[in-house]
Amino acid sequence: MGGVIPGALGVAAFGAIKFGGYSAAAWRLKKIEPVIAAGAAKIAAVRTGLGFVLGPPATFLGMFLAERVFSPSSNLPYAANSHVQNAAIYGVLFLARIFVWALVLFLFTRRTPLPSSRFWLYAFLGAVVSSLLDWPGYALAIAAPGKISIC
């Protein structure tokens, strides 16, 4: 199974999109929750870094689980099975993003904790932002020169 993956420039473009989006989200969060003293860029840098470290393992975990649960031996036609697998992979990734955002919120609100309901709401909304940023980030990553071929 061949294909291509983004090269260094594509990864940098993806990271820049994520960092910019996370900066905007953190800036807005700071307006709503003044107890967060860290700057938006610092929050965005931590979230982007955690995404680069934890994103690939979460994606591979989602792929593994989707393959185990929705194996080709299931009764679904191949196209339907493929769509179900993709949704399962993204579902696992979305759950991971909620917990990564929860970690970021915890790190930046340790001294003055947020009420639990708002904490998890912000973690969920952060996961939504992360997911929405995938579209432009991925589009730039695959459009950037320097792709690496996989044979």
C-alpha positions as CSV (number, residue, x, y, z in Angstrom):
1,M,0.0,0.0,0.0
2,G,1.8,3.1,-1.2
3,G,1.2,6.8,-0.7
4,V,2.8,10.0,0.5
5,I,3.1,11.7,3.8
6,P,3.9,15.4,4.4
7,G,7.6,16.4,4.5
8,A,9.2,18.8,6.9
9,L,7.5,21.8,5.2
10,G,4.1,20.2,5.4
11,V,4.5,19.3,9.1
12,A,5.6,22.9,9.8
13,A,2.6,24.3,7.9
14,F,0.3,21.9,9.9
15,G,1.9,23.0,13.2
16,A,1.6,26.7,12.2
17,I,-2.1,26.3,11.6
18,K,-2.6,24.5,14.9
19,F,-0.5,27.1,16.8
20,G,-2.4,30.0,15.3
21,G,-5.8,28.4,16.0
22,Y,-4.8,27.5,19.5
23,S,-3.5,31.0,20.1
24,A,-6.9,32.4,19.1
25,A,-8.7,29.9,21.3
26,A,-6.5,30.6,24.3
27,W,-6.9,34.4,23.8
28,R,-10.7,34.0,23.8
29,L,-10.6,31.6,26.8
30,K,-8.5,34.2,28.7
31,K,-11.2,36.8,28.1
32,I,-13.8,34.5,29.5
33,E,-11.7,33.1,32.4
34,P,-9.3,35.8,33.8
35,V,-7.9,33.3,36.3
36,I,-5.7,32.0,33.5
37,A,-2.6,34.1,33.9
38,A,-0.4,32.5,31.2
39,G,-0.2,34.1,27.8
40,A,-2.1,32.8,24.8
41,A,1.1,32.0,23.0
42,K,2.4,29.9,25.9
43,I,-0.9,28.0,26.1
44,A,-0.8,27.5,22.3
45,A,2.8,26.3,22.4
46,V,2.1,23.7,25.1
47,R,-1.1,22.5,23.3
48,T,0.7,22.3,19.9
49,G,3.6,20.4,21.5
50,L,1.3,17.9,23.2
51,G,-0.5,17.4,19.9
52,F,2.6,16.5,18.1
53,V,3.7,14.1,20.8
54,L,0.3,12.5,21.6
55,G,-1.5,12.9,18.3
56,P,0.2,10.2,16.4
57,P,-0.1,7.5,19.1
58,A,-3.8,8.4,19.6
59,T,-4.4,8.1,15.8
60,F,-2.7,4.7,15.7
61,L,-4.7,3.6,18.7
62,G,-7.8,4.6,16.9
63,M,-6.7,2.7,13.8
64,F,-5.9,-0.4,15.9
65,L,-9.3,-0.3,17.7
66,A,-11.2,0.4,14.5
67,E,-9.5,-2.5,12.8
68,R,-10.3,-4.8,15.7
69,V,-13.9,-3.8,16.0
70,F,-14.7,-3.2,12.3
71,S,-12.6,-5.9,10.7
72,P,-13.0,-6.6,7.0
73,S,-14.8,-9.9,8.0
74,S,-17.8,-7.9,9.3
75,N,-21.0,-7.9,7.3
76,L,-20.7,-4.3,6.2
77,P,-19.8,-3.6,2.5
78,Y,-16.2,-2.4,2.1
79,A,-17.1,1.2,1.5
80,A,-19.4,1.4,4.5
81,N,-16.8,-0.5,6.6
82,S,-14.2,2.1,5.6
83,H,-16.4,5.0,6.6
84,V,-17.3,3.4,9.9
85,Q,-13.6,2.8,10.6
86,N,-12.7,6.4,9.8
87,A,-15.4,7.6,12.1
88,A,-14.1,5.3,14.8
89,I,-10.6,6.5,14.4
90,Y,-11.6,10.1,14.6
91,G,-13.8,9.3,17.6
92,V,-10.9,8.0,19.5
93,L,-8.8,11.0,18.4
94,F,-11.6,13.3,19.6
95,L,-11.7,11.7,23.0
96,A,-7.9,11.9,23.3
97,R,-8.1,15.6,22.4
98,I,-10.6,16.2,25.2
99,F,-8.1,14.8,27.7
100,V,-5.2,16.7,26.2
101,W,-7.1,19.9,26.5
102,A,-8.0,18.9,30.1
103,L,-4.3,18.5,30.8
104,V,-3.6,21.9,29.3
105,L,-6.4,23.5,31.4
106,F,-5.1,21.8,34.5
107,L,-1.6,23.0,33.9
108,F,-2.7,26.6,33.5
109,T,-5.4,26.7,36.2
110,R,-3.7,24.7,39.0
111,R,-3.5,27.7,41.4
112,T,-7.1,28.7,40.8
113,P,-9.1,25.7,39.6
114,L,-12.1,26.1,37.4
115,P,-15.4,24.7,38.4
116,S,-15.7,21.1,37.1
117,S,-18.6,21.9,34.7
118,R,-16.7,24.7,33.0
119,F,-13.4,22.8,33.0
120,W,-14.9,19.9,31.0
121,L,-16.9,22.3,28.8
122,Y,-13.7,24.1,27.8
123,A,-11.9,20.8,27.3
124,F,-14.7,19.7,25.0
125,L,-14.7,23.0,23.1
126,G,-10.9,22.8,22.8
127,A,-11.3,19.4,21.2
128,V,-13.8,20.8,18.7
129,V,-11.3,23.6,17.9
130,S,-8.5,21.0,17.4
131,S,-10.7,19.0,15.1
132,L,-11.8,22.0,13.0
133,L,-8.1,23.0,12.6
134,D,-7.4,19.7,11.0
135,W,-9.0,20.7,7.8
136,P,-6.8,23.7,6.9
137,G,-3.8,22.1,8.6
138,Y,-4.1,18.9,6.6
139,A,-4.8,20.8,3.4
140,L,-1.7,22.8,3.8
141,A,0.4,19.8,4.9
142,I,-0.5,17.8,1.8
143,A,-0.1,20.8,-0.6
144,A,3.3,21.7,0.7
145,P,6.3,20.6,-1.4
146,G,8.7,17.9,-0.1
147,K,6.3,15.0,0.4
148,I,7.8,11.6,1.4
149,S,6.8,8.6,-0.8
150,I,5.8,5.4,0.9
151,C,6.1,2.3,-1.2
